[in-house]
Amino acid sequence: MAYNFLPCDRNQSYLLPPSLVDWLPQDHLAWFVLDAVEQIDLKQFYKKYRSDGVGNSAFNPSIMVCLLIYSYCTSERSSRRIEKHCQTDVAYKVIMANQLPDHTTISRFRKDNESYLKSLFLEILRLCADAGLVKLGKVSLDGTKIKADASLASNRTLKHLEQEIDKMLSEAAAKDAEEDNTFGADKRGDEMPEELRNRDSRINRLKACKERLEREKAQAVQTQQDKIDRSKVKEESTGKKPRGRKPRLPEEAENKDAKANVTDPDSRIMKTRKGFVQGLNAQAVVTEQQVIVAEDVTQEENDKRQLHPMLEQTESNRKTVEIKEKTGVALAGAG
């Protein structure tokens, strides 16, 4: 019997490399941000750089501006998490043209250009509002649709836009300061342990964990078999069946709770409909335009206590950005 699966070759080489243009649909928010920034004069950002080409190469200010705008539009404030997105998220890769700034570079660019960013964000928000991009007519929590009772009044006053921009930048600064204090200025905070970063050492560690679990299983099976053998010898010598329960079969004696987690100490064993997984419980409230309006990650196994906190966060965010449209809920997956 031959399976008919689609090929999976992670070492596949290409005669011509794939184009970034093919990575995202044309109506993706990332393209809107890139196109919008092209319409704006960024000469203020370039004044801080040498025009003679002397010195170390720097990231082009235009792509750093796009990176921050896209990140903040999708509720991402942490420079560390933005750095990680640049490594793993297709939209961020498109925006950065596959370049990888670290969190220190991202944070420094924001700090050095904060006054310019404020005025630029204001122009971008105006473009978004005029284009009717931001809508909160329907959002989803944990895959559950949440329908509102009216359309969004997208017009906002200049004062409200300026207040939101100030709040957005101050949140980013506060988040970076908090994470610098927690992880250290040169650490992102989610690095693998040193012994797991290299693939060879990681595979060796995983093999060692597997061998230990298999060894413990074999020992448990052998111990149970010895118990059965002793019971059988006693029964044959006395002619009487031993009291108590009949010993379990050897294959039933392995320790079902044996664990060997080698990567994420913060994760927990989570029960799913298909069994147990080692992981975390991620919550997100998302609009129809795939913009995250509230998010959290918990160690709690189920969603029963997540609905109210997530809706409260959504409501708080709604009020913060002066969205007049209220949110109604039709719940299916969070309790």
RAFEN-V109223 format. One record per pair of residues at least 24 apart in sequence whose ideal C-beta (glycine too) atoms are under 7 Angstrom apart, sorted by the first residue. I is the first residue (numbers start at 1). J is the second residue. D is the distance in whole Angstrom. If there is no record, write none. Layout:
# RAFEN-V109223
[[I:J:D] [I:J:D]]
This chain:
# RAFEN-V109223
[[20:94:5] [20:97:7] [23:90:5] [23:94:6] [24:90:6] [24:91:6] [24:94:6] [28:91:7] [29:70:7] [29:73:7] [29:289:7] [29:291:7] [30:70:6] [30:91:4] [30:94:5] [30:95:6] [32:133:6] [33:66:5] [33:69:5] [33:70:5] [33:73:7] [34:66:6] [34:95:7] [36:124:6] [36:127:5] [37:62:6] [37:65:6] [37:66:5] [37:69:7] [40:120:6] [40:123:6] [44:116:5] [45:113:6] [45:116:6] [48:112:7] [59:99:7] [59:101:6] [59:105:7] [63:95:7] [63:96:6] [63:97:6] [64:109:5] [65:120:7] [66:95:5] [67:95:6] [67:96:6] [68:110:6] [68:117:7] [69:121:7] [69:124:6] [70:95:6] [72:168:5] [73:291:7] [74:291:6] [74:292:6] [75:292:5] [75:293:7] [75:295:7] [77:171:5] [77:172:5] [77:175:5] [78:175:5] [78:179:6] [79:103:4] [79:106:4] [79:107:4] [79:176:5] [80:179:5] [80:188:5] [80:189:6] [82:106:5] [83:188:6] [84:188:7] [84:190:7] [103:188:6] [104:185:7] [107:176:5] [110:172:6] [114:169:6] [117:169:7] [118:165:5] [118:169:7] [121:165:5] [122:161:6] [122:162:7] [122:165:6] [125:161:5] [129:154:5] [129:155:7] [129:156:7] [133:289:7] [135:287:7] [135:288:7] [135:289:6] [136:287:6] [136:318:7] [136:323:5] [136:325:6] [136:327:7] [137:288:7] [138:288:5] [139:285:5] [139:286:6] [139:287:5] [139:293:6] [139:314:7] [139:327:6] [140:285:7] [140:286:5] [141:285:5] [141:310:6] [141:334:6] [142:283:6] [142:303:6] [142:333:4] [142:334:5] [143:333:5] [144:330:7] [144:331:5] [144:332:4] [144:333:5] [144:334:6] [145:330:6] [146:327:6] [146:328:7] [146:329:5] [146:330:6] [147:328:6] [147:330:6] [148:325:5] [148:326:6] [148:327:5] [148:328:6] [149:326:6] [149:328:5] [150:325:5] [151:325:7] [152:323:6] [152:325:5] [153:324:5] [153:325:7] [156:322:6] [160:322:5] [164:321:6] [167:320:7] [192:263:7] [196:262:6] [196:263:6] [205:262:5] [206:262:6] [209:260:4] [209:262:6] [212:260:6] [213:258:5] [213:260:6] [216:255:6] [216:258:6] [217:254:4] [220:253:5] [220:254:5] [220:255:6] [221:250:4] [221:251:7] [221:253:6] [221:254:6] [223:253:7] [224:248:6] [224:250:5] [224:253:4] [225:250:5] [268:299:5] [268:301:7] [270:301:5] [271:301:6] [283:310:5] [285:310:6] [285:314:5] [293:317:5] [303:333:7] [303:334:4] [303:335:5] [304:335:4] [306:334:5] [307:331:7] [307:334:5] [307:335:5]]
